[in-house]
Amino acid sequence: MATSGEKAYELMAAAVGTTEGSGDWLEIDQARIDAFADVSEDHQFIHVDPEACRTLSPWGVPIAHGFLTLSLLTKLMESVPQPPERREGAVMGINYGFEKVRFVTPVKVGSKVRASSVLKAVEQKDPSTLQVTRTITVEIEGESRPALVADWVTRAVYGG
C-alpha cells in the first residue's frame, strides 16, 4: 500500500510544469520595512528615511529590503491555491534552499505584492519525504516587472 508521501508524489509529478495560481495581495508599509531594518540591522536610508529618499533616491520613496520580500514568501504562498489531496498526510514543510533568486524590481513603500507559483520539479527522497521546487514570482500591483523571481526548494514530510 502506498504511503501518503508516495501518493502526493504521484499527484505532484503529474502536475510538474503547471501554474499553481496567484495568492492574495499584501501591502508593504513603512512599519514593516522599519521592523525588518531593526531585525536585520540594515538601516540604509533607501529603506528607512523618507525625507532622504525624496532627494537622494532614484525612486523618491523608501523601498523594501530585497531580503524582506524574500522572507515574505512563506506568508505570500499561504494563499496560493494548492490541491488539498497533495497535502493529505503532510506533517511539516521545511525550507531546503533556493536554486536561484533574482531581485528584479524594487518594492516601493505602500506597494502591494503577491506570489504566483509554478511547480517546477518534485523528487521522492524516501517514502515519506518529497523535495519540491517551485518557481515563485512576486508581482507588484500595477508594475509590469516582478519584484523577485526565485526557485524555492522545500521538503515536504508526510506521515504514514
Secondary structure, 3 states (H helix, E strand, C coil): CCCHHHHHHHHHHHHCCCEEEECCCEECCHHHHHHHHHHHCCCCHHHHCHHHHHHHCCCCCCECCHHHHHHCHHHHHCCCCCCHHHHCCEEEEEEEEEEEEEECCCCECCCEEEEEEEEEEEEEEECCEEEEEEEEEEEECCCCCCCEEEEEEEEEEECC
